[in-house]
Amino acid sequence: MSNADIIRAHYAASDRGDLEGMLAPFADDIRWTEAAGFPYAGTYVGPQAVAENVFGRIQDEWDDYTVAIDEVLDAGDSVVGVGTYSGTYKKTGRFFAARVAHVWRLENGRVTAFEQFCDTELVARALRD
């Protein structure tokens, strides 16, 4: 399985709501970085930290949150996913849609790093009353 296929499998697990499948390719010391200005900004180390501080919070705080990936670009040990985030923030009832790029780094078939690039202002507007 290519690195791009590993990332496609992660996105497919996300589409199914399969947290175990989403976390399966993560290295024990994965460094997951959410963009500055994003509600979950920062770097989380380890699959459990990502599950709790990113995936869990998204599930708790948003309705119909989706990550629609249009394209997966294979650059060997680096893979880029390009798509759109969308959802409705539960506290405000506001919907957003914003383009996103994910940069994945892999070693020996394991995801060692992730970095998100997103128009965080579009997300922030959904959070405001």
Sequence and secondary structure as in RCSB ss.txt:
>XXXX:A:sequence
MSNADIIRAHYAASDRGDLEGMLAPFADDIRWTEAAGFPYAGTYVGPQAVAENVFGRIQDEWDDYTVAIDEVLDA
GDSVVGVGTYSGTYKKTGRFFAARVAHVWRLENGRVTAFEQFCDTELVARALRD
>XXXX:A:secstr
  HHHHHHHHHHHHHHT HHHHHTTEEEEEEEEE TTSTT EEEESHHHHIIIIIHHHHHHEEEEEEEEEEEEEE
TTEEEEEEEEEEEETTTTEEEEEEEEEEEEEETTEEEEEEEEE HHHHHHHH  
